[in-house]
Amino acid sequence: MTLAFIKQINEYVIEATIEASDEEILDCVGSDGYPSQQDIYQARTVITQAIKEQRQLRLSQQRAAFQVYKQEQEVAQNAPPKRTIPEMLSDIVAAMQNQDKVPEGIILAFREQGQGGSEDDIFEIWKNLVELGLIDPDDTKS
């Protein structure tokens, strides 16, 4: 017997099993050459456990990746900006003048927030606009 012959026989068995009705398959359970109810139960248990373990593994991997992402974001947000206060002011003005990207109401909120005018206020406004995606903190071509 060649390997090709054995594979062909295996294909015939699979095809016959797929085409058989549920009753025919259930009648064979436990007969000579077929698995018993206990064998089927054990196989189902092993497969179910393997699936559960794989899901748990993927979940833990995704959680770990998310934790790394959160830490990277926290470090990025808490890192000192690469921009000076005058550069931040320039960024803020440029962002406010970009009518296509600025959502309605943001200019009013900007005016209310910017009443103090201290460096901390400017930094806070700049940081908020970065979080909104209106300013690219890494853009150095202004």
CNS distance restraints for C-alpha pairs under 8 A (distance, minus, plus):
assign (resid   1 and name CA) (resid   5 and name CA) 6.29 0.50 0.50
assign (resid   1 and name CA) (resid   6 and name CA) 7.03 0.50 0.50
assign (resid   2 and name CA) (resid   6 and name CA) 6.46 0.50 0.50
assign (resid   3 and name CA) (resid   7 and name CA) 6.17 0.50 0.50
assign (resid   4 and name CA) (resid   8 and name CA) 6.16 0.50 0.50
assign (resid   5 and name CA) (resid   9 and name CA) 6.31 0.50 0.50
assign (resid   6 and name CA) (resid  10 and name CA) 6.16 0.50 0.50
assign (resid   7 and name CA) (resid  11 and name CA) 6.20 0.50 0.50
assign (resid   8 and name CA) (resid  12 and name CA) 6.35 0.50 0.50
assign (resid   9 and name CA) (resid  13 and name CA) 6.30 0.50 0.50
assign (resid  10 and name CA) (resid  14 and name CA) 6.22 0.50 0.50
assign (resid  11 and name CA) (resid  15 and name CA) 6.04 0.50 0.50
assign (resid  12 and name CA) (resid  16 and name CA) 6.04 0.50 0.50
assign (resid  13 and name CA) (resid  17 and name CA) 6.12 0.50 0.50
assign (resid  14 and name CA) (resid  18 and name CA) 6.15 0.50 0.50
assign (resid  15 and name CA) (resid  19 and name CA) 6.19 0.50 0.50
assign (resid  16 and name CA) (resid  20 and name CA) 6.09 0.50 0.50
assign (resid  17 and name CA) (resid  25 and name CA) 7.40 0.50 0.50
assign (resid  20 and name CA) (resid  24 and name CA) 6.09 0.50 0.50
assign (resid  20 and name CA) (resid  25 and name CA) 6.53 0.50 0.50
assign (resid  21 and name CA) (resid  25 and name CA) 6.41 0.50 0.50
assign (resid  22 and name CA) (resid  26 and name CA) 6.08 0.50 0.50
assign (resid  23 and name CA) (resid  27 and name CA) 6.05 0.50 0.50
assign (resid  24 and name CA) (resid  28 and name CA) 6.54 0.50 0.50
assign (resid  25 and name CA) (resid  29 and name CA) 6.68 0.50 0.50
assign (resid  28 and name CA) (resid  34 and name CA) 6.48 0.50 0.50
assign (resid  29 and name CA) (resid  34 and name CA) 5.77 0.50 0.50
assign (resid  29 and name CA) (resid  35 and name CA) 5.84 0.50 0.50
assign (resid  29 and name CA) (resid  36 and name CA) 5.54 0.50 0.50
assign (resid  29 and name CA) (resid  37 and name CA) 6.67 0.50 0.50
assign (resid  30 and name CA) (resid  34 and name CA) 5.69 0.50 0.50
assign (resid  30 and name CA) (resid  35 and name CA) 5.50 0.50 0.50
assign (resid  30 and name CA) (resid  36 and name CA) 4.04 0.50 0.50
assign (resid  30 and name CA) (resid  37 and name CA) 6.57 0.50 0.50
assign (resid  31 and name CA) (resid  35 and name CA) 7.52 0.50 0.50
assign (resid  31 and name CA) (resid  36 and name CA) 7.52 0.50 0.50
assign (resid  35 and name CA) (resid  39 and name CA) 5.59 0.50 0.50
assign (resid  35 and name CA) (resid  40 and name CA) 6.48 0.50 0.50
assign (resid  36 and name CA) (resid  40 and name CA) 6.31 0.50 0.50
assign (resid  37 and name CA) (resid  41 and name CA) 6.11 0.50 0.50
assign (resid  38 and name CA) (resid  42 and name CA) 6.09 0.50 0.50
assign (resid  39 and name CA) (resid  43 and name CA) 6.10 0.50 0.50
assign (resid  40 and name CA) (resid  44 and name CA) 6.07 0.50 0.50
assign (resid  41 and name CA) (resid  45 and name CA) 6.12 0.50 0.50
assign (resid  42 and name CA) (resid  46 and name CA) 6.17 0.50 0.50
assign (resid  43 and name CA) (resid  47 and name CA) 6.13 0.50 0.50
assign (resid  44 and name CA) (resid  48 and name CA) 5.96 0.50 0.50
assign (resid  45 and name CA) (resid  49 and name CA) 6.04 0.50 0.50
assign (resid  46 and name CA) (resid  50 and name CA) 6.13 0.50 0.50
assign (resid  47 and name CA) (resid  51 and name CA) 6.18 0.50 0.50
assign (resid  48 and name CA) (resid  52 and name CA) 6.16 0.50 0.50
assign (resid  49 and name CA) (resid  53 and name CA) 6.11 0.50 0.50
assign (resid  50 and name CA) (resid  54 and name CA) 6.15 0.50 0.50
assign (resid  51 and name CA) (resid  55 and name CA) 6.17 0.50 0.50
assign (resid  52 and name CA) (resid  56 and name CA) 6.17 0.50 0.50
assign (resid  53 and name CA) (resid  57 and name CA) 6.04 0.50 0.50
assign (resid  54 and name CA) (resid  58 and name CA) 6.13 0.50 0.50
assign (resid  55 and name CA) (resid  59 and name CA) 6.01 0.50 0.50
assign (resid  56 and name CA) (resid  60 and name CA) 6.07 0.50 0.50
assign (resid  57 and name CA) (resid  61 and name CA) 6.11 0.50 0.50
assign (resid  58 and name CA) (resid  62 and name CA) 6.07 0.50 0.50
assign (resid  59 and name CA) (resid  63 and name CA) 6.07 0.50 0.50
assign (resid  60 and name CA) (resid  64 and name CA) 6.05 0.50 0.50
assign (resid  61 and name CA) (resid  65 and name CA) 6.12 0.50 0.50
assign (resid  62 and name CA) (resid  66 and name CA) 6.04 0.50 0.50
assign (resid  63 and name CA) (resid  67 and name CA) 6.14 0.50 0.50
assign (resid  64 and name CA) (resid  68 and name CA) 6.27 0.50 0.50
assign (resid  65 and name CA) (resid  69 and name CA) 6.18 0.50 0.50
assign (resid  66 and name CA) (resid  70 and name CA) 6.09 0.50 0.50
assign (resid  67 and name CA) (resid  71 and name CA) 6.16 0.50 0.50
assign (resid  68 and name CA) (resid  72 and name CA) 6.14 0.50 0.50
assign (resid  69 and name CA) (resid  73 and name CA) 6.14 0.50 0.50
assign (resid  70 and name CA) (resid  74 and name CA) 6.09 0.50 0.50
assign (resid  71 and name CA) (resid  75 and name CA) 6.11 0.50 0.50
assign (resid  72 and name CA) (resid  76 and name CA) 6.06 0.50 0.50
assign (resid  73 and name CA) (resid  77 and name CA) 6.05 0.50 0.50
assign (resid  74 and name CA) (resid  78 and name CA) 6.07 0.50 0.50
assign (resid  75 and name CA) (resid  79 and name CA) 5.84 0.50 0.50
assign (resid  81 and name CA) (resid 137 and name CA) 7.41 0.50 0.50
assign (resid  82 and name CA) (resid 137 and name CA) 7.53 0.50 0.50
assign (resid  82 and name CA) (resid 138 and name CA) 7.53 0.50 0.50
assign (resid  83 and name CA) (resid  87 and name CA) 5.77 0.50 0.50
assign (resid  83 and name CA) (resid  88 and name CA) 6.16 0.50 0.50
assign (resid  83 and name CA) (resid 137 and name CA) 7.81 0.50 0.50
assign (resid  84 and name CA) (resid  88 and name CA) 6.11 0.50 0.50
assign (resid  85 and name CA) (resid  89 and name CA) 6.17 0.50 0.50
assign (resid  85 and name CA) (resid 119 and name CA) 6.75 0.50 0.50
assign (resid  85 and name CA) (resid 122 and name CA) 7.19 0.50 0.50
assign (resid  85 and name CA) (resid 123 and name CA) 7.21 0.50 0.50
assign (resid  86 and name CA) (resid  90 and name CA) 6.21 0.50 0.50
assign (resid  87 and name CA) (resid  91 and name CA) 6.15 0.50 0.50
assign (resid  87 and name CA) (resid 142 and name CA) 7.74 0.50 0.50
assign (resid  88 and name CA) (resid  92 and name CA) 6.12 0.50 0.50
assign (resid  88 and name CA) (resid 122 and name CA) 7.26 0.50 0.50
assign (resid  88 and name CA) (resid 123 and name CA) 7.18 0.50 0.50
assign (resid  88 and name CA) (resid 126 and name CA) 6.20 0.50 0.50
assign (resid  89 and name CA) (resid  93 and name CA) 6.17 0.50 0.50
assign (resid  89 and name CA) (resid 122 and name CA) 6.91 0.50 0.50
assign (resid  89 and name CA) (resid 126 and name CA) 7.67 0.50 0.50
assign (resid  90 and name CA) (resid  94 and name CA) 6.11 0.50 0.50
assign (resid  90 and name CA) (resid 142 and name CA) 7.65 0.50 0.50
assign (resid  91 and name CA) (resid  95 and name CA) 6.03 0.50 0.50
assign (resid  91 and name CA) (resid 126 and name CA) 7.56 0.50 0.50
assign (resid  91 and name CA) (resid 135 and name CA) 6.68 0.50 0.50
assign (resid  91 and name CA) (resid 142 and name CA) 7.59 0.50 0.50
assign (resid  92 and name CA) (resid  96 and name CA) 6.13 0.50 0.50
assign (resid  92 and name CA) (resid 125 and name CA) 7.76 0.50 0.50
assign (resid  92 and name CA) (resid 126 and name CA) 6.20 0.50 0.50
assign (resid  92 and name CA) (resid 129 and name CA) 7.56 0.50 0.50
assign (resid  92 and name CA) (resid 135 and name CA) 7.58 0.50 0.50
assign (resid  93 and name CA) (resid  97 and name CA) 6.19 0.50 0.50
assign (resid  94 and name CA) (resid  98 and name CA) 6.44 0.50 0.50
assign (resid  95 and name CA) (resid 101 and name CA) 7.99 0.50 0.50
assign (resid  95 and name CA) (resid 102 and name CA) 7.30 0.50 0.50
assign (resid  95 and name CA) (resid 129 and name CA) 7.98 0.50 0.50
assign (resid  95 and name CA) (resid 134 and name CA) 5.90 0.50 0.50
assign (resid  95 and name CA) (resid 135 and name CA) 6.40 0.50 0.50
assign (resid  96 and name CA) (resid 102 and name CA) 6.58 0.50 0.50
assign (resid  96 and name CA) (resid 107 and name CA) 6.97 0.50 0.50
assign (resid  98 and name CA) (resid 102 and name CA) 6.32 0.50 0.50
assign (resid 101 and name CA) (resid 134 and name CA) 6.96 0.50 0.50
assign (resid 102 and name CA) (resid 106 and name CA) 6.74 0.50 0.50
assign (resid 102 and name CA) (resid 107 and name CA) 7.94 0.50 0.50
assign (resid 102 and name CA) (resid 134 and name CA) 7.21 0.50 0.50
assign (resid 105 and name CA) (resid 109 and name CA) 6.39 0.50 0.50
assign (resid 106 and name CA) (resid 110 and name CA) 5.97 0.50 0.50
assign (resid 107 and name CA) (resid 111 and name CA) 6.18 0.50 0.50
assign (resid 108 and name CA) (resid 112 and name CA) 6.31 0.50 0.50
assign (resid 109 and name CA) (resid 113 and name CA) 6.06 0.50 0.50
assign (resid 110 and name CA) (resid 114 and name CA) 5.86 0.50 0.50
assign (resid 110 and name CA) (resid 125 and name CA) 7.38 0.50 0.50
assign (resid 111 and name CA) (resid 115 and name CA) 6.57 0.50 0.50
assign (resid 113 and name CA) (resid 121 and name CA) 7.66 0.50 0.50
assign (resid 113 and name CA) (resid 125 and name CA) 7.47 0.50 0.50
assign (resid 114 and name CA) (resid 121 and name CA) 6.52 0.50 0.50
assign (resid 114 and name CA) (resid 122 and name CA) 7.26 0.50 0.50
assign (resid 114 and name CA) (resid 125 and name CA) 7.44 0.50 0.50
assign (resid 116 and name CA) (resid 121 and name CA) 6.68 0.50 0.50
assign (resid 117 and name CA) (resid 121 and name CA) 5.86 0.50 0.50
assign (resid 117 and name CA) (resid 122 and name CA) 6.49 0.50 0.50
assign (resid 118 and name CA) (resid 122 and name CA) 6.32 0.50 0.50
assign (resid 119 and name CA) (resid 123 and name CA) 6.08 0.50 0.50
assign (resid 120 and name CA) (resid 124 and name CA) 6.06 0.50 0.50
assign (resid 121 and name CA) (resid 125 and name CA) 6.13 0.50 0.50
assign (resid 122 and name CA) (resid 126 and name CA) 6.05 0.50 0.50
assign (resid 123 and name CA) (resid 127 and name CA) 5.98 0.50 0.50
assign (resid 124 and name CA) (resid 128 and name CA) 6.12 0.50 0.50
assign (resid 125 and name CA) (resid 129 and name CA) 6.22 0.50 0.50
assign (resid 126 and name CA) (resid 130 and name CA) 6.19 0.50 0.50
assign (resid 126 and name CA) (resid 135 and name CA) 7.70 0.50 0.50
assign (resid 127 and name CA) (resid 131 and name CA) 6.25 0.50 0.50
assign (resid 128 and name CA) (resid 132 and name CA) 6.26 0.50 0.50
assign (resid 129 and name CA) (resid 133 and name CA) 6.24 0.50 0.50
assign (resid 129 and name CA) (resid 134 and name CA) 5.32 0.50 0.50
assign (resid 129 and name CA) (resid 135 and name CA) 5.79 0.50 0.50
assign (resid 130 and name CA) (resid 134 and name CA) 5.78 0.50 0.50
assign (resid 130 and name CA) (resid 135 and name CA) 4.67 0.50 0.50
assign (resid 130 and name CA) (resid 136 and name CA) 6.18 0.50 0.50
assign (resid 130 and name CA) (resid 137 and name CA) 6.47 0.50 0.50
